[in-house]
């Protein structure tokens, strides 16, 4: 079974250089192990998803420009997540605030080509499907 993801969960991005954490606002009024539980719509850049250090994706316009200026040498730039679609696939049996709950097997796509994954759900007691 997958774990329910809550505020403070640790995230990684395949194009980022540092881990990040998930912020879940208390608007859904549902908690898991004392922290606000996440639903698939908790994916807003800089609100829910914090930067991952430096971005290494050549699809990121800032990275592409810096790399071109460095004569083709990959030049990472500060990460600004660009997430436009919800977490997938989401729980098949648990909803939070009318939306599928986020589990530790969900992923979030960044428009710059990175895949954001949950490395730690933020709690260890609550399993969901």
C-alpha positions in Angstrom: 0.0 0.0 0.0 1.0 3.6 -0.6 1.4 6.2 2.1 -0.7 9.3 2.3 1.3 12.4 1.6 1.1 15.3 4.0 2.5 18.8 4.6 6.3 18.5 5.0 6.7 15.6 2.6 10.1 15.5 1.0 10.2 15.8 -2.8 12.9 15.4 -5.5 13.1 16.5 -9.1 15.0 14.6 -11.7 16.3 18.0 -13.0 16.9 19.7 -9.7 20.1 19.6 -7.6 18.5 19.7 -4.1 15.4 18.1 -2.4 12.4 20.2 -1.5 9.4 19.9 0.6 5.6 20.0 0.0 3.5 22.8 1.5 -0.2 21.9 2.0 -2.5 24.7 3.0 -5.1 23.8 5.6 -8.0 24.6 3.3 -9.1 21.0 2.9 -9.4 20.6 6.7 -8.1 17.1 6.5 -5.0 15.9 8.4 -2.9 12.8 8.4 -0.8 12.2 11.5 -1.3 15.8 12.6 -0.3 17.5 9.2 -2.5 18.8 6.4 -3.1 16.0 3.9 -2.4 16.7 0.2 -4.8 16.2 -2.8 -3.8 16.1 -6.4 -4.4 19.8 -6.9 -1.7 20.7 -4.3 0.7 21.4 -7.1 1.1 25.1 -7.4 4.6 26.3 -8.0 6.1 28.4 -5.1 2.8 27.8 -3.1 2.9 24.0 -2.7 6.1 23.1 -4.5 9.3 24.9 -3.5 12.4 25.2 -5.7 14.8 22.2 -6.1 18.1 24.2 -5.9 19.5 24.6 -9.3 17.7 23.4 -12.5 19.7 21.4 -15.0 17.1 21.0 -17.7 18.1 22.4 -21.2 14.3 22.8 -21.8 14.3 25.6 -19.1 14.8 28.9 -21.1 17.1 30.3 -18.3 19.3 27.2 -18.5 19.3 27.2 -22.3 20.4 30.9 -22.4 23.1 30.5 -19.8 24.3 27.3 -21.6 24.5 29.1 -24.9 26.4 32.0 -23.3 28.9 29.4 -21.9 29.5 28.1 -25.4 27.5 24.9 -24.9 28.6 24.0 -21.4 25.6 23.1 -19.3 25.0 26.0 -16.9 22.4 25.2 -14.3 20.2 28.1 -13.1 18.0 28.7 -10.0 15.0 26.3 -10.0 11.5 27.8 -10.4 9.1 24.9 -10.6 6.6 25.1 -13.5 3.9 22.6 -12.7 0.7 22.9 -14.7 -1.0 19.5 -14.3 -2.1 17.7 -11.1 -0.2 15.0 -9.3 -0.8 11.6 -11.0 -2.2 9.1 -10.6 -3.7 10.0 -7.2 -5.4 7.6 -4.8 -8.2 5.5 -6.3 -10.1 5.2 -3.0 -9.3 8.3 -0.8 -10.4 11.8 -1.5 -9.3 15.0 0.3 -11.4 18.1 -0.3 -13.3 16.4 -3.2 -10.0 15.5 -5.1 -7.9 12.3 -5.1 -5.4 12.1 -2.3 -1.7 12.3 -3.1 0.2 9.1 -2.3 3.9 8.5 -2.2 3.8 6.8 -5.6 2.4 9.9 -7.3 4.5 12.0 -9.7 4.2 15.6 -10.8 5.6 16.8 -14.2 7.5 20.0 -14.5 7.1 21.9 -17.8 10.9 22.0 -18.1 11.1 18.2 -18.3 11.7 17.2 -14.7 9.8 14.5 -12.9 8.9 15.4 -9.3 8.6 12.4 -7.0 7.8 11.9 -3.3 10.9 10.6 -1.4 9.2 10.7 2.0 5.4 11.1 2.6 5.8 13.1 5.7 4.2 10.4 7.8 4.5 6.7 8.2 1.2 5.6 9.8 -1.5 6.1 7.1 -1.8 3.8 4.1 -4.1 4.5 1.2 -4.9 2.9 -2.2 
